[in-house]
Amino acid sequence: MRKGQYKIVLTRHAFVRAIQRKVDPDLVEDTLQTGKMKKYSKGRVKFEKRFKQFTIICVDEITENVIKIVTIEKKRR
């Protein structure tokens, strides 16, 4: 998957967390493609997307032209 100039890589940890938190892979992809990208420290970003009953947050780190997804969270409203 790509986001602009960046290649997106999903880590094993993030994949396991998504399964544990019952986050559908389509929701993760939608969050990465159309969610808000917020920088929160040097080389780190969060992608957030609000859905009707919850918010999906993908915590990432950027190295050169690769965004590596470190973990995935699901917050209920």
C-alpha positions in Angstrom: 0.0 0.0 0.0 1.2 3.6 -0.6 0.3 7.0 0.8 1.7 9.7 -1.5 5.5 9.2 -1.7 5.5 6.7 1.2 5.3 2.9 1.1 3.2 1.6 4.0 4.4 -1.5 5.9 2.4 -3.3 8.6 4.4 -4.9 11.4 3.5 -8.2 12.9 2.8 -6.5 16.2 0.3 -4.2 14.6 -1.4 -7.1 12.8 -1.8 -9.0 16.1 -3.1 -5.9 17.9 -5.7 -5.4 15.1 -6.9 -8.9 15.5 -7.0 -8.7 19.3 -9.0 -5.4 19.2 -11.4 -6.8 16.5 -10.4 -4.2 13.9 -11.3 -5.2 10.4 -8.4 -4.9 7.8 -10.6 -2.8 5.6 -11.0 -0.3 8.4 -7.2 -0.1 8.8 -6.7 0.5 5.1 -9.5 3.1 5.0 -7.9 4.9 8.0 -4.5 4.9 6.3 -5.8 6.1 3.0 -8.4 8.8 4.1 -7.7 9.5 7.8 -6.1 12.5 9.3 -2.3 12.3 9.6 -0.9 14.0 12.8 2.7 14.3 13.6 3.4 13.9 17.3 7.2 13.6 17.6 10.3 13.5 15.4 9.7 10.6 12.9 6.4 9.6 14.3 2.8 10.0 13.1 -0.7 8.9 13.9 -3.4 8.3 11.4 -6.9 8.8 12.8 -10.3 8.2 11.4 -13.7 8.5 13.1 -16.4 6.1 12.4 -20.0 6.1 13.9 -19.2 4.2 17.1 -15.4 4.3 17.4 -12.2 5.8 16.2 -9.3 3.9 14.6 -5.8 5.1 15.4 -2.7 3.7 13.6 0.6 4.7 15.3 3.5 4.8 12.9 7.1 5.7 12.5 8.6 7.2 9.3 12.1 6.2 8.0 13.1 7.7 4.7 10.2 6.9 2.3 8.6 4.1 4.4 5.8 4.4 7.0 6.0 1.5 9.4 2.7 0.8 11.3 3.7 0.0 14.9 0.4 -0.5 16.5 -3.4 -0.1 16.0 -5.9 1.2 18.5 -9.7 1.3 18.6 -11.4 3.8 20.9 -15.1 3.7 21.6 -17.1 6.8 22.0 
